[in-house]
Each structure stands twice: as C-alpha cells, then as structure tokens.
Amino acid sequence: MADKNALYWKACLRLIGSCLLVWFLVSYVFAILLVEPLNTIHLGGYKLGFWFAQQGSIYTFVILIFFYSWQMNKLDHKFDVYEE
C-alpha cells in the first residue's frame, strides 16, 4: 500500500511540475524574456510577444487548469483513489 501511495504522489508531483514549467515558460520566458524576438511574428494583427504578455499567458493558465483536472482524474482512476 505504501508503495502505491508513493507512486501516486510521484505522479502527482510530476504533473504539478510539468504544469508549473509550462506556466513559467509562457508567463515569464515568452512574455518577458523573449518578447522582442517574438514581436517579429504576428498573430491576428498583434505582435506575438505582446499577445503572450496580454492574453496568451491568461489563456494558457486557463487551459492548464482544465488539463490538470483532466490528468488528475485519470491518475485518481489509475491508482483507484477517485471519489464518486
């Protein structure tokens, strides 16, 4: 039982870490550090660096919330710890 719990916890931490990495890349790296190179690309009439800073990071964060929920449900069923 303890081994199953450890595997579940490790999978949860891996999912949280990957979501945090995507969030960091979009909100900090793309929107702040790489804004000038990304501004050479246009998306819907706007510069891509500007878009990431103003809207892209928010859209990505909302998508990450749904992705995390979906993946956690899959993990819960895989390790048989889900609620009905």
Summary of the structure (lengths in Angstrom):
residues: 84
radius of gyration: 17.2
end to end distance: 21.2
largest distance: 55.2
contacts: 214
relative contact order: 0.14
helix: 80%
strand: 5%
